[in-house]
Structures are given as C-alpha cells and as structure tokens.
Amino acid sequence: MNSRCNVDSRVLKNVLFDLGGLFITVYTDRFERWLFSTYPAESHSVLFRQRFDEAHHAYEKGGLSTARFLLEIRYLLGYQVEEQEIEQAWNSILGAFSLEDLSWASGLRSFFRTSLLSNTNELHRESFEESLRQQTGGRELTDYFDGVYYSQRLGLRKPALEIYFRVLELQGWRAEETLLVDDNPQNVRAAAQLGMGAVLHPCNAPLRPQLEARLDLPFHQLSLLS
C-alpha cells in the first residue's frame, strides 16, 4: 500500500498520531523470536497462535488483566516459564523514544490540535511511560499532545472503525478535518473509510522528514518551535 494523504491541507485542523513505530522504536519480532527459540514446539502450533492472538487482542482492549494475560501465556507454554521471563521478553519489543520527533510534534500544536491513539496494553504502557520519564527527566506524553488515547482504556482497538468514531467524538473533531498518521496499513485504510486523511508512515523511520515531504504546510515556521 502506498503512502497517501487524502485530506486538503486548507481544511486540516487535527492530526491523530500512532505511537509505536513513530515516536518510539519498536522491535515487533523480538517476542516471537524468543518464543520460537525457547519453546519451538509449543509456539509453532496452530492452537497456540490462535489462543495467543485472542489473548493479546483482549489484553489490548482491557478485557484481560496483566495477571490473566501472563497466566494465559504460561498455560499455552505448559507452565514452563515464569511471569518475570515473559514480562522481560514482552517489553523487549519497545525501544527508545525519538525526543526530536516528540518535540517537533509538540510544535505542531501552534497550528493544529493533536492527539495520540495507540493499540497498547498495561505492561507496555507502564514500560514506555517510565522510559519517557527517564529520557526527559519526568515528562509525560500529555506534555506533547492535546489528547492521549489507549486501546486498553477505550475498550476498542484499531482498525475497528468504532475507535476512530470514539476519539473524534471525545476530541470534538470532524473526520474530514483530521489526518491520521500510522505505520499499519489496516489502520490507515480504516481511517480513510471514515473520510479522514491518512498517511502510512514507514515503521521506525524519522517522522518529521516523512510528513514534511507529504504535506503542504508551513514547516519553515515549525522549525523555529522544535
């Protein structure tokens, strides 16, 4: 799927960002590599994949507690692993924040209303919030954006159309005035169905040059703010 932006910059008022792959580096294959190398027989089974995906999606929608999620993985692996090892492997997916891109996005608020919408879960949220505090001396994501929304708290996850409706409603935004920036093609397609602008951003690529190359906006002024 090609990157695209189908919103007229003259009516653009709002920017809705994803988190992982944009502002924080993600290593999506690390957890699976750990599973496949440590528990090859269990993790390669069709049943494991089906049950794990169900548990993962439920966890991201707040339908499972962290304790229940970890217990489900332990059960699928025959109780051969302790919770601490699972947590370590699970959080290894997350890398460092790009403070440059966060600062740049914060500067966008002089021109637009901005928010984050992330499919995430309790373990990852706790991990990346602590990582940001350590990198910045105590700052939170709410210091950079007008709104911060997580799937686990909304009870919905992208690409369900309902989650976009919900965020637009909470923010008081119109779809045709809103641009989504996300690294998942399914999420981008869903937003476009609602009439939102949509940019497919390459995962873990620098954010600022990608958007500056796609949008007709006064980025020379934004440079003064970052």
C-alpha positions in Angstrom: 0.0 0.0 0.0 1.4 3.4 -0.9 1.6 6.2 1.5 -1.1 8.7 0.9 -2.7 11.9 2.3 -6.3 12.5 1.1 -7.1 15.5 3.3 -7.0 19.0 1.9 -4.3 20.9 3.8 -6.6 24.0 3.6 -9.2 22.4 5.9 -6.8 20.3 8.0 -7.3 21.1 11.7 -6.3 18.0 13.6 -3.6 15.4 13.5 -4.0 12.0 15.1 -0.8 10.1 15.6 0.0 6.5 16.3 2.7 5.9 18.9 4.8 2.7 18.3 6.9 3.0 15.1 6.5 6.7 15.0 7.7 8.2 18.3 9.1 5.1 19.9 11.2 2.5 18.2 9.5 -0.9 18.2 11.1 -4.3 17.5 8.0 -6.3 16.7 9.7 -9.6 16.1 11.6 -9.9 19.4 8.9 -11.5 21.4 8.2 -14.1 18.6 11.9 -14.8 18.3 12.0 -15.5 22.0 9.0 -17.8 21.8 10.3 -19.7 18.7 13.8 -20.1 20.0 12.9 -21.1 23.6 9.6 -23.0 23.1 9.6 -24.1 19.4 7.2 -27.0 19.7 4.5 -25.0 21.6 4.8 -21.7 19.8 4.6 -23.2 16.3 1.3 -24.9 16.9 -1.9 -23.5 15.3 -3.7 -23.7 18.6 -1.0 -21.6 20.3 -1.2 -18.9 17.6 -5.0 -18.7 17.8 -5.2 -18.6 21.6 -2.3 -16.1 21.8 -3.8 -13.7 19.3 -7.1 -13.9 21.2 -5.4 -13.2 24.5 -3.3 -10.4 23.0 -6.2 -8.6 21.4 -8.3 -8.9 24.6 -5.4 -7.6 26.6 -5.1 -4.6 24.3 -8.8 -3.9 24.7 -8.7 -4.1 28.5 -10.6 -7.3 28.6 -7.8 -9.2 30.3 -5.8 -8.1 33.3 -2.0 -8.3 33.2 -2.1 -11.3 35.6 -4.6 -13.1 33.4 -2.6 -12.4 30.2 0.6 -13.7 31.7 -1.2 -16.8 33.1 -2.6 -17.5 29.6 0.8 -17.5 28.1 2.2 -19.7 30.9 -0.7 -22.1 30.2 0.0 -22.2 26.5 3.6 -22.9 27.2 2.8 -25.7 29.6 3.8 -23.6 32.7 7.4 -24.0 31.7 8.1 -20.3 32.1 7.7 -17.8 35.0 5.9 -14.4 34.7 9.1 -12.4 35.0 10.7 -14.0 32.0 7.5 -13.4 29.9 7.4 -9.7 31.0 11.0 -9.2 30.0 10.5 -10.7 26.6 7.2 -8.9 26.1 8.7 -5.5 26.9 11.8 -6.1 24.8 9.6 -5.1 21.9 9.9 -1.4 23.0 12.9 0.7 22.2 13.7 4.4 22.9 11.6 7.5 22.2 12.6 9.9 19.5 12.7 13.1 21.5 13.4 15.1 18.4 10.1 13.9 16.8 8.2 14.4 20.0 9.4 18.0 20.2 8.5 18.6 16.6 5.0 17.1 17.1 4.6 19.3 20.1 5.3 22.3 18.0 2.5 21.3 15.6 0.1 22.4 18.3 0.7 26.0 17.3 -1.2 25.1 14.1 -3.3 22.1 14.8 -4.9 20.1 17.6 -3.0 16.9 18.0 -3.6 13.6 19.8 -2.2 10.1 20.1 -4.1 6.9 19.5 -2.3 3.6 20.3 -3.1 0.0 20.4 -1.3 -0.9 23.6 -1.6 -2.8 26.9 -0.8 -2.3 30.6 2.7 -3.8 30.6 3.8 -1.8 27.6 2.2 1.4 28.8 4.0 1.2 32.2 7.2 0.4 30.4 7.2 3.2 27.8 5.8 5.8 30.3 8.8 5.1 32.6 11.2 5.1 29.6 9.9 8.6 28.7 10.3 9.9 32.2 13.8 8.6 32.3 14.7 10.1 28.9 13.2 13.5 29.6 13.6 14.0 33.4 9.9 13.4 34.2 7.8 14.5 31.2 4.7 12.6 30.1 3.1 12.1 26.7 0.3 14.5 27.7 3.0 17.3 27.8 3.4 16.8 24.0 -0.1 16.2 22.7 -3.6 17.6 23.4 -5.0 14.1 23.9 -3.6 10.7 24.6 -5.8 7.6 24.0 -5.0 3.9 24.5 -7.0 1.0 23.2 -7.0 -0.7 26.6 -8.8 2.3 28.1 -11.3 2.7 25.3 -12.2 -1.0 25.2 -11.5 -0.9 21.4 -8.5 -1.4 19.2 -7.5 -0.3 15.7 -8.6 -0.9 12.9 -12.1 -1.1 14.3 -14.0 2.0 13.0 -15.6 2.5 16.4 -12.3 3.5 18.0 -11.9 6.4 15.5 -15.5 7.5 16.0 -14.9 7.5 19.7 -11.7 9.6 19.6 -13.3 12.0 17.1 -16.3 12.3 19.5 -14.1 12.8 22.6 -12.0 15.5 20.9 -14.9 17.2 19.1 -13.2 16.7 15.8 -14.6 16.2 12.3 -13.3 13.3 10.2 -12.7 15.4 7.1 -10.6 17.9 9.1 -8.4 15.2 10.7 -5.3 13.4 9.5 -4.2 10.0 10.8 -0.5 9.1 10.7 0.1 5.4 11.4 2.5 2.6 10.4 -0.1 -0.1 10.0 -1.9 -0.3 6.6 -5.1 -1.7 8.0 -5.4 1.3 10.4 -4.8 3.7 7.6 -7.4 2.1 5.4 -10.0 2.2 8.2 -9.4 5.9 8.8 -9.8 6.6 5.1 -13.2 4.8 5.1 -14.4 7.4 7.6 -13.2 10.3 5.4 -10.1 11.1 7.4 -6.9 11.9 5.8 -4.4 9.0 6.1 -0.6 8.8 5.9 1.1 5.4 6.0 4.4 6.1 7.8 7.3 3.6 7.5 7.8 1.9 10.8 10.7 3.3 12.8 11.6 5.9 10.2 12.2 9.5 11.2 8.8 11.2 11.4 9.5 14.8 10.6 11.0 14.5 7.1 8.3 12.0 6.1 5.5 14.4 6.9 7.3 17.5 5.6 7.6 15.8 2.2 3.9 14.9 2.1 2.0 17.9 3.4 1.7 21.5 2.1 2.1 23.2 5.5 4.3 26.0 6.9 7.0 23.7 8.1 9.6 26.5 8.0 7.7 28.0 10.9 7.6 24.7 12.7 11.4 24.6 12.6 11.5 27.6 14.9 9.5 25.7 17.5 11.4 22.4 17.8 
